Amino acid sequence: MVDMIWLVPLIPLLSSILLMLGSATLPRVLIGLLGVCSVGAAAVLTLLVGLEFLANPQPFQLTLWTWMQVGDFSPGIAFYFDGLTLVMMSVITGVGFLIHLFSTEFMEEDASYARYFAYLNMFVAAMLMLVMADNLLLLYLGWEGVGVCSYLLVGFWYQNSANGQAARKAFVVTRIGDTAMALGLLLLFTELGTLDIQAMMGAADQQWQVGDRLPLIACLLLLGGAVGKSAQLPLHTWLPDAMAGPTPVSALIHAATMVTAGVYLIARTNGLFLLAPTAMMIVALVGLATLLMAAFTALMQSDIKRILAYSTISQIGYMFLALGVGAWTAGIFHLMTHAFFKALLFLGSGAIIHYLHHEHDIFKMGGLRSKMPVTFWSFMIGSAALAALPMTSGFFSKDQILLQAYMLPEAGPWLWLGGLLGALLTAIYSFRLVFVVFFGEAKTQPDGDTGWRMALPLVLLCGLAMVGGYFIIPVAEVFPAASTEHPAHWVEYVSISVPLIGLLLSYLIFHSGQLNVDRLVNSSLGQSLRRFWFSGWGIDWLYDRVFVRPYYRLSGTMLNEPIDAIYGLIVAINQTFNHWLAVSQTGRMRWYVASMVFGLILVLTLALQIPAEAL
């Protein structure tokens, strides 16, 4: 069965092609079946391959054919299957299948139903190629495929120019990171002579020593690519605007595909990063800074999807923090649990938006607890897992990250404290969302509650968000053995208590009203902080003034063809010179003689000014 893993990305890809070709003729029922069942078939194949692998957990490599042959460079269309690959494929196909099923009801009235599923299946196929690739060149092909599909899906409703701008922003910003990653691949091939991931890490371990300059540069370039795709500082600005696409697309981007690509890249090339401790510390610091920035920003948002978008940025920050401190297994574990509860929250928000007349402002909702019970419990369980409340899936994965961060020498306690602050803010904004949307006075009446195609994915994801923390992921052979040392018990008690304190604060502020913070919020300092946090710490504003506006001015200048202006100046000078020559040609002998005499006098005068020594 392992020999058939190539079918897993091929089936969604073929269905995407069929949907593109038959979009005008295929009935809507067949379009939905083709879109959903292809990803479902990929999920079943992944399950069967996974069961065979777990029975004999040996990494497996499958080469289909040689892609190209240029001298010693001969990359192949080859797949590598180990525990990490299995986890990623399971998340992509399993969660992807549930999102596809949800989409059949969410998008059933859309005129571009076939185009939607064609793009969605292409997205899944590209992500599967990325995580299954045995070499970095094939991985990069999947990497760019994911970028193209995100552009198509974010700008799916292109009739609205704002959606097109959001898609363009996502494409351009991620290209910055992709360029850095491409340079990293060139450096690795130049120095190590291969892009096959396993051979490359073996060669790096033999050729380089811990702390060498070249692995540091290579890791920083790879980190640039990871930062762009996973929406981390300073290339995170595209992700909140990417909410312009359909809500199931947001769920797929945030839970199962695009934003996890950077985490996977660092985890897959862990051997390189272990040779560059400085790069790992930078990964941890980037993750910490991002999770705090995004958590503060989420606390200020009123758009339900933007709250969840900044939440994703923050949670990916926790994954980067885990990878940076060497908690490889904990980082991938959190990737998996995050996929469960974040898909749950996004699909729940999609149900709210769908039945609330496309309303996004949480302060225009309220009182939905009794009117949309399935969605309410979905949000309760999803928010509990997001806040890492005890016994939820998010609790187990985030707790591992914080404890292993604490054990890092020197910087560990500071990283732990930063992670705790992020956990406190996460609990506050998570349940702020629940209390505002589902409790209090109803401001908008929903058209109904979810149908079974929406409800079933929500129920299944609720179960995964609750029990996913008890899963054991088979990555023990992929990463170096983690330290068995544990911090003092009080450290774990504090880590458990902080999310509960956040829940209590959220309840007192946003539900019971017993804790009134209006005076603090309405103060001049409070208003300034609110504006600053709401804007995403002013990073978009900074980029607009430093990069976007100067680029537009330069483009406007170039639009007027400055080279043509130079040629025009030369022509104007010649014309002026010719004009004066023409004026001087009077045909009068007296004028010519006078001109000659004047010129002679001028030459003699200048000659007399020259010192004799110079002659």
Secondary structure, 3 states (H helix, E strand, C coil): CHHHCCHHHHHHHHHHHHHHHCCCCCCHHHHHHHHHHHHHHHHHHHHHHHHHHHHCCCCEEEEEEECCCECCECCEEEEEECHHHHHHHHHHHHHHHHHHHHHHHHCCCCCCHHHHHHHHHHHHHHHHHHHHECEHHHHHHHHHHHHHHHHHHHCCCCCCHHHHHHHHHHHHHHHHHHHHHHHHHHHHHHHHCCCEHHHHHHHHHHHCCCCCHHHHHHHHHHHHHHHHHCCCCCCCCHHHHHHHCCHHHHHHHHHHCHHHHHHHHHHHCHHHHHCCHHHHHHHHHHHHHHHHHHHHHHHHCCEHHHHHHHHHHHHHHHHHHHHHCCCHHHHHHHHHHHHHHHHHHHHHHHHHHHHCCCCCEHHHCCCCCCCCHHHHHHHHHHHHHHCCCCCCHHHHHHHHHHHHHHCCCCCHHHHHHHHHHHHHHHHHHHHHHHHHHHCCCCCCCCCCCCCHHHHHHHHHHHHHHHHHHHCCCCCCCCCCCCCCCCCCHHHHHHHHHHHHHHHHHHHHHHCCCCCCCHHHHHCHHHHHHHHHHHCCCCHHHHHHHHHHHHHHHHHHHHHCCHHHHHHHHHHHHHHHHHHHHHHHCCCCHHHHHHHHHHHHHHHHHHHHCCCHHHC
